[in-house]
Amino acid sequence: MPTYTRGRTGQPSTRQQFKEYCLRRLGFPVIEINVDDDQLEDRVDDALDFFHDYHFDGVEKVFMKHQITQEDIDRKWIYAPSAVIFVTGVFPFDDSNSSINMFDLRYQLRLHDLYDFTSVSYVSYEITMQHIQTLNLLFSGKPQFRFNRHQNKLFLDISWQADIQVGEYVIIECYRQLRPDTVDVTGLATAETFVDTVSNTLTGFGTTFDQELIENDFITVANTVQGVSQELQISQINSPTSITLVNAPTANVTNGSITVAGSSDVWNDRFLKRYATALIKYQWGSNLSKFAGIQMPGGVTLDGPRIQEEAKAEIDKLEEEMQIYNVAPNEIYMG
């Protein structure tokens, strides 16, 4: 039997409340839902996977920066955290995205031909800028890349020896999952308070920071020795065992545990609640199908196949509606 706690909430904000909501939609506790708690967890995970892959509210767009190391150049690929499920672009490796200096053609155009918008027309300037962008695209092009979420590797089809150097940054346009649960990060961490903000480094032991976290994430570091809990923001993921923080910790950290808060509002998403309920109903019908036609005391006959058929129809309808109304933008390509 599923674990159930008395106390109703129609707007779940935790995994347990979400499961209880789905069970109540199916009739519990008025009728018994013949689904094991492990099966219930599996169906919730299945619903979340579908929600992350196809629903526009299941992901968020981020621009992830990565500082190139010699290891990246030697292996010719960049590690992508597990939270990244789509990569839609890599910024060009030229000066078109950098600040303009006085020797740049764009600077000279603005200085001599477009110093204000009252004396000259900006039409010629716009045409010239489009021409420059076309030349950049023709001679520099956009970096070609290959990404598969199951490998956690972003392959850049460039000349790694000529096009990029150690210490330079790569800006990656990507989408990450919205995690509803608070996640415990692997391993422990230590850090000291610094006056110099450049040294705001959190060092991990047995950690996999580059797999579990992304820049700008807020993490909570709890020091069980001193009883201090701090919320810190990540500036950069340096390695699996090193994080640069935006600000220095307010207290020293020794063997601290790390957690990442999830977006609990995801549990109250209307589509996710309906879809998870349909999956659980299908599991319920599947469990009862082996007893089809058996008459219970009182003349009640179990009809598992009918429950399964109804659930399958609901699942198909929800997936069709999702493709019409809630599908992610066309720019997303699944890796």
C-alpha positions in Angstrom: 0.0 0.0 0.0 1.2 3.5 -0.7 2.3 5.6 2.3 -0.4 8.2 3.0 -0.6 11.0 5.6 -3.9 12.4 6.6 -4.2 16.1 5.9 -5.4 17.4 2.5 -3.7 20.0 0.3 -4.9 20.7 -3.2 -1.7 22.6 -4.0 1.1 20.1 -3.4 4.6 21.6 -2.8 6.5 18.4 -1.8 6.8 14.9 -3.4 4.8 13.3 -0.7 1.9 15.8 -1.0 2.0 15.3 -4.8 1.6 11.5 -4.4 -1.2 11.9 -2.0 -3.0 14.3 -4.3 -2.8 11.8 -7.2 -4.1 9.0 -5.0 -7.1 11.2 -3.9 -7.9 11.9 -7.6 -8.2 8.1 -8.0 -10.6 7.7 -5.0 -8.3 7.1 -2.1 -9.0 6.7 0.8 -12.6 5.9 0.0 -11.5 3.0 -2.2 -8.2 1.1 -2.1 -5.6 1.8 -4.8 -3.7 -1.4 -5.4 -0.3 0.2 -6.2 2.9 -0.3 -4.2 4.8 2.7 -3.0 7.8 1.8 -5.2 5.5 1.7 -8.2 4.1 5.0 -7.2 7.6 6.5 -7.1 8.4 5.1 -10.5 5.3 6.6 -12.1 6.0 10.0 -10.6 9.5 9.8 -12.0 8.1 8.9 -15.4 5.8 11.8 -15.3 8.6 14.2 -14.4 10.8 12.8 -17.2 8.1 13.5 -19.8 7.4 16.9 -18.2 11.1 17.9 -18.5 11.5 16.6 -22.1 8.4 18.2 -23.7 6.6 20.8 -21.5 7.9 24.4 -21.8 7.4 24.8 -18.0 9.7 21.9 -17.3 12.9 23.6 -18.3 14.6 27.0 -18.0 16.9 28.7 -20.5 20.4 29.5 -19.2 23.6 30.8 -20.5 26.3 28.6 -19.1 29.9 29.8 -19.2 32.9 27.4 -19.2 36.6 28.4 -18.9 38.7 26.3 -21.2 41.4 24.2 -19.6 44.2 22.2 -21.2 42.3 19.0 -20.4 39.4 20.3 -22.6 41.8 21.0 -25.5 43.4 17.6 -25.2 40.2 15.6 -25.1 38.3 18.0 -27.5 35.1 18.2 -25.7 33.5 20.1 -22.7 31.7 18.5 -19.8 28.0 19.4 -19.6 26.3 18.9 -16.2 23.6 16.3 -15.9 21.0 19.0 -15.4 21.5 20.2 -19.0 19.2 18.4 -21.3 19.2 20.6 -24.4 22.0 22.7 -26.0 20.7 25.2 -28.6 23.8 27.2 -29.4 27.4 28.1 -28.8 28.6 31.7 -29.1 31.1 32.4 -31.9 34.8 32.5 -31.2 35.5 36.0 -32.5 35.2 39.6 -31.3 31.7 40.1 -32.6 30.3 39.6 -29.1 33.0 41.6 -27.3 33.1 45.3 -26.5 34.0 47.6 -29.3 37.3 49.5 -29.3 38.2 52.7 -31.2 39.8 50.8 -34.1 36.8 48.7 -34.7 34.8 49.4 -37.9 31.5 49.6 -36.0 33.0 52.2 -33.7 34.2 54.4 -36.6 30.8 54.1 -38.2 29.1 55.4 -35.1 31.7 58.1 -34.5 31.6 59.6 -38.0 28.4 58.6 -39.7 25.9 58.1 -36.8 27.0 60.5 -34.0 23.3 61.4 -33.5 20.0 60.4 -35.0 18.9 63.8 -36.2 21.5 64.7 -38.9 21.7 61.4 -40.8 19.6 58.4 -41.6 20.3 55.2 -39.7 19.2 53.1 -42.7 22.6 53.0 -44.2 24.1 52.1 -40.8 21.7 49.2 -40.4 22.5 47.9 -43.9 26.2 48.2 -43.2 25.9 46.3 -39.9 24.0 43.5 -41.6 26.7 43.3 -44.2 29.3 43.0 -41.5 27.3 40.2 -39.8 27.1 38.4 -43.2 30.9 38.7 -43.6 31.4 37.3 -40.1 29.1 34.4 -40.8 30.8 33.8 -44.2 34.4 33.8 -42.9 34.1 32.9 -39.2 30.8 31.1 -39.1 29.0 29.7 -36.1 30.7 27.0 -34.0 29.3 23.6 -34.9 28.6 21.3 -32.0 27.3 17.9 -31.1 25.6 17.1 -27.8 24.0 14.0 -26.3 22.5 14.3 -22.8 23.3 10.7 -21.9 27.0 11.3 -22.4 27.2 14.7 -20.7 29.7 15.8 -23.4 29.6 18.8 -25.6 31.7 18.3 -28.7 32.8 21.4 -30.5 33.8 20.9 -34.2 36.6 23.5 -34.2 40.3 23.6 -34.4 41.1 23.3 -30.8 44.7 24.3 -31.2 44.0 27.5 -33.3 40.5 28.7 -32.5 40.6 28.7 -28.7 43.2 29.0 -25.9 43.4 28.0 -22.3 41.7 30.5 -20.0 39.2 31.7 -22.6 35.5 31.3 -22.0 32.9 29.5 -24.0 29.3 30.7 -23.6 26.7 27.9 -24.1 23.0 28.5 -24.7 21.2 25.6 -23.1 18.1 24.4 -21.2 18.2 22.8 -17.8 15.6 20.8 -15.9 13.5 22.4 -13.2 14.1 20.2 -10.2 11.2 20.2 -7.8 13.0 18.4 -5.0 15.8 19.6 -2.8 18.8 17.7 -3.8 21.7 16.6 -1.6 25.0 17.1 -3.4 27.5 14.3 -3.3 30.4 14.5 -0.8 31.5 17.2 1.8 33.0 20.6 1.4 35.3 23.0 3.2 35.9 26.8 2.8 37.3 29.7 4.8 36.3 33.3 5.0 38.4 35.6 2.8 38.7 39.4 2.4 39.8 38.9 -1.2 36.7 37.9 -3.1 38.8 36.3 -5.8 39.6 33.6 -3.3 36.0 32.6 -2.6 36.5 28.9 -3.3 34.6 26.0 -1.9 36.6 22.8 -2.0 34.8 19.5 -2.1 35.9 16.0 -1.0 34.3 13.1 -3.0 32.1 15.6 -4.9 30.9 15.8 -8.5 30.2 19.5 -8.6 30.5 19.7 -12.4 27.8 17.1 -12.8 25.3 18.2 -10.2 25.5 22.0 -10.3 25.4 25.0 -12.7 26.7 28.5 -12.5 24.4 30.9 -10.6 22.8 28.1 -8.6 22.1 28.9 -4.9 23.4 26.2 -2.6 23.0 25.7 1.2 26.1 24.6 3.0 25.4 23.2 6.5 28.3 22.8 8.9 27.3 20.2 11.4 30.4 20.9 13.6 29.6 24.5 14.2 25.9 24.3 13.6 26.0 27.0 10.9 23.9 27.0 7.7 24.8 29.4 4.9 23.2 30.2 1.5 25.8 30.8 -1.2 25.6 31.5 -4.9 27.9 29.8 -7.4 30.0 32.0 -9.7 31.8 29.3 -11.6 32.2 25.5 -11.5 36.0 25.0 -11.6 36.2 21.2 -11.4 34.4 18.2 -9.8 35.9 19.3 -6.5 36.1 23.1 -6.7 33.5 26.0 -6.9 34.1 29.7 -7.0 31.4 31.6 -5.0 30.0 35.0 -5.7 30.6 36.1 -2.1 32.8 34.8 0.7 31.1 32.5 3.2 30.2 34.3 6.4 31.7 31.5 8.5 34.4 28.9 8.0 33.1 25.6 6.6 34.5 22.2 7.7 33.1 19.0 6.2 29.9 20.8 5.4 27.0 19.1 3.6 25.5 20.8 0.5 22.0 20.9 -0.7 20.3 22.6 -3.7 16.8 23.9 -3.3 14.3 22.8 -5.9 11.4 24.7 -7.5 8.6 23.3 -5.4 5.9 25.0 -7.4 6.5 22.4 -10.1 4.6 19.9 -8.0 1.5 22.1 -8.5 1.7 22.2 -12.3 -1.8 21.3 -13.7 -0.5 19.1 -16.5 2.0 17.2 -14.3 -0.7 16.4 -11.7 -3.1 15.1 -14.4 -0.4 13.1 -16.3 1.0 11.5 -13.1 -2.5 10.5 -12.0 -3.1 8.8 -15.4 0.1 6.9 -15.2 -0.7 5.7 -11.6 -4.2 4.7 -12.8 -2.6 2.7 -15.6 -0.3 0.9 -13.1 -3.3 0.2 -10.9 -5.2 -1.4 -13.8 -2.1 -3.4 -14.8 -1.8 -4.8 -11.3 -5.5 -5.8 -11.2 -5.6 -7.2 -14.7 -4.3 -10.6 -13.5 -7.4 -10.9 -11.4 -9.8 -10.0 -14.2 -13.2 -11.6 -13.9 -12.7 -12.8 -10.3 -15.8 -12.3 -8.2 -15.2 -10.9 -4.7 -17.4 -11.3 -1.6 -20.5 -9.3 -2.0 -20.7 -9.8 -5.8 -18.0 -7.3 -6.7 -16.0 -8.2 -9.8 -12.5 -6.9 -10.4 -12.1 -5.2 -13.8 -8.5 -4.3 -14.1 -8.4 -4.2 -17.9 -11.1 -1.6 -18.1 -9.2 0.6 -15.6 -6.1 0.1 -17.8 -8.0 1.0 -21.0 -9.4 4.2 -19.4 -6.0 5.2 -18.2 -4.4 4.6 -21.6 -7.0 6.8 -23.2 -6.4 9.6 -20.7 -2.6 9.3 -21.2 -3.0 9.6 -25.0 -5.3 12.6 -24.7 -2.9 14.4 -22.3 0.1 13.8 -24.5 -1.8 15.0 -27.6 -2.9 18.2 -25.7 0.6 18.8 -24.5 1.9 18.7 -28.1 -0.7 21.3 -29.1 -0.7 23.7 -26.1 2.4 23.1 -24.0 5.2 22.0 -26.2 8.6 23.6 -25.8 9.8 26.2 -28.3 11.0 25.1 -31.7 14.5 26.1 -31.0 15.0 23.2 -28.7 16.6 20.1 -30.2 16.8 17.1 -27.9 20.3 15.6 -27.6 
